[in-house]
């Protein structure tokens, strides 16, 4: 893979996983891009994207840097494993809902193995046993059963989404570690903050790459998010799509040559 392709892939990973913490386009980037039929609310979305960027620069990124610098790497690994472990159980449910029993069993075995031998998921024993994570969320489940993505929307704090994925977030939130493990509102709030800070800390090294590969960072993140979500819904093999939406070679490199079509996290 070329250096440019690696840079593009890393920037897309940042854009998709970081969601509301991702960078957004600076004002005055030149002529406006042609309107996208999948983004009818672009003016509003750009404003929310700018708000998310300002919040990230002022609060989230500095806190994430402090977390990375102060908390030992082993402890950060345990934190990531904990949140990912609860997500594995929800992924198993979504695989089952999508009619993929083999994947559901795979994720169920992964969850059970890490629960029993990995100290309730703090240690990822399953990956060493070749039970790699196959994450699924409810937005993907809705898409699997034919519900279209709907218009692209940028959510305050949460970042890139679509109407379908936003609806899916409601179910995803109820199955999150914050809701499943903790019963008190204050504990759930603290766990949510920890999860956001941890995820942001894993992407600190890639932040500047987004600006290196895109003249209009808003458009790049939008296209990357829509393309990535479409590929996830169809397990990397989406059908041909004729919706008037153009994809350049840089975006095609995101999925390693998978059929191109649309793109966030940060998520799970």
GIDAQUI-V63485 format. One record per residue. RES is the residue in one letter. SS is DSSP state (H for helix, E for strand, C for the rest). PSI is psi as a letter, one per 20 degrees, with the letter a starting at -180 (999 if undefined). D_LAST is the distance of its C-alpha to the last C-alpha in whole Angstrom. Layout:
RES|SS|PSI|D_LAST, RES|SS|PSI|D_LAST
This chain:
X|C|p|26, X|C|r|28, X|H|h|27, X|H|g|27, X|H|g|24, X|H|g|22, X|H|g|22, X|H|g|21, X|H|g|18, X|H|g|17, X|H|h|18, X|H|h|16, X|H|g|13, X|H|g|13, X|H|g|14, X|H|g|11, X|H|h|8, X|H|h|10, X|H|d|11, X|H|i|14, X|H|i|14, X|C|q|16, X|C|q|19, X|C|r|21, X|C|p|25, X|C|q|28, X|C|q|31, X|C|l|34, X|C|j|32, X|C|b|35, X|C|q|35, X|C|q|33, X|C|q|31, X|C|q|32, X|C|q|30, X|C|p|27, X|C|i|27, X|C|i|24, X|C|m|24, X|C|i|27, X|C|k|26, X|H|g|25, X|H|g|28, X|H|g|26, X|H|g|22, X|H|h|24, X|H|g|25, X|H|h|22, X|H|g|20, X|H|g|23, X|H|g|23, X|H|h|19, X|H|g|20, X|H|g|23, X|H|h|21, X|H|g|19, X|H|h|22, X|H|h|24, X|H|g|22, X|H|g|18, X|H|g|19, X|H|g|22, X|H|g|20, X|H|h|18, X|H|g|21, X|H|g|23, X|H|g|20, X|H|h|20, X|H|h|23, X|H|g|24, X|C|p|22, X|C|q|23, X|H|h|20, X|H|g|20, X|H|g|19, X|H|h|16, X|H|g|15, X|H|g|16, X|H|g|13, X|H|g|11, X|H|h|12, X|H|g|12, X|H|h|9, X|H|h|7, X|H|g|10, X|H|h|10, X|H|h|7, X|H|h|9, X|H|g|12, X|H|h|10, X|H|h|9, X|H|g|13, X|H|g|14, X|H|h|13, X|H|g|15, X|H|g|18, X|H|h|18, X|C|j|18, X|C|k|21, X|C|m|19, X|H|h|21, X|H|g|21, X|H|h|17, X|H|g|17, X|H|g|19, X|H|g|18, X|H|h|14, X|H|g|17, X|H|h|19, X|H|g|16, X|H|g|15, X|H|g|19, X|H|g|20, X|H|h|17, X|H|g|18, X|H|g|22, X|H|i|23, X|C|k|20, X|C|l|21, X|C|k|18, X|C|i|15, X|C|h|16, X|C|p|18, X|C|n|16, X|H|h|19, X|H|h|18, X|H|h|17, X|H|h|21, X|C|j|22, X|C|k|20, X|C|m|17, X|C|q|15, X|C|p|11, X|C|n|11, X|C|q|7, X|C|q|8, X|C|r|8, X|H|h|11, X|H|g|12, X|H|h|12, X|H|g|14, X|H|g|16, X|H|h|17, X|H|h|18, X|C|j|20, X|C|j|22, X|C|p|21, X|C|r|21, X|C|h|18, X|C|a|21, X|C|q|22, X|E|q|19, X|E|q|18, X|E|p|17, X|E|p|16, X|C|p|18, X|C|h|15, X|C|h|12, X|E|b|13, X|E|p|14, X|E|a|13, X|E|r|16, X|H|g|18, X|H|g|16, X|H|h|13, X|H|g|14, X|H|h|15, X|H|h|12, X|H|h|11, X|H|g|13, X|H|g|13, X|H|h|9, X|H|h|10, X|H|h|13, X|C|j|11, X|C|r|9, X|H|h|11, X|H|h|12, X|H|h|14, X|H|g|15, X|H|h|16, X|C|q|18, X|C|h|21, X|C|q|22, X|H|h|21, X|H|h|22, X|H|g|20, X|H|g|17, X|H|g|17, X|H|g|18, X|H|h|14, X|H|g|13, X|H|g|15, X|H|g|14, X|H|g|10, X|H|g|11, X|H|g|14, X|H|g|12, X|H|h|10, X|H|h|13, X|H|h|15, X|C|i|13, X|C|j|14, X|H|h|17, X|H|i|19, X|H|i|18, X|C|g|19, X|C|i|22, X|H|h|22, X|H|h|21, X|H|h|24, X|H|h|26, X|H|i|25, X|C|p|25, X|C|g|28, X|C|n|26, X|H|h|23, X|H|g|22, X|H|h|23, X|H|g|21, X|H|g|18, X|H|g|18, X|H|g|20, X|H|g|17, X|H|g|14, X|H|g|16, X|H|g|17, X|H|g|14, X|H|h|13, X|H|g|16, X|H|h|16, X|H|g|13, X|H|h|15, X|C|k|18, X|C|l|16, X|C|j|18, X|C|m|21, X|C|q|21, X|C|r|25, X|C|q|27, X|C|p|26, X|C|n|29, X|C|j|28, X|C|j|30, X|C|p|27, X|C|q|28, X|C|p|25, X|C|r|27, X|H|h|27, X|H|g|25, X|H|h|22, X|H|h|23, X|H|i|22, X|H|g|19, X|H|k|18, X|C|k|21, X|C|j|24, X|C|q|22, X|C|p|24, X|C|q|23, X|C|999|23, X|C|999|19, X|C|999|15, X|C|999|11, X|C|999|7, X|C|j|6, X|C|999|4, X|C|999|0
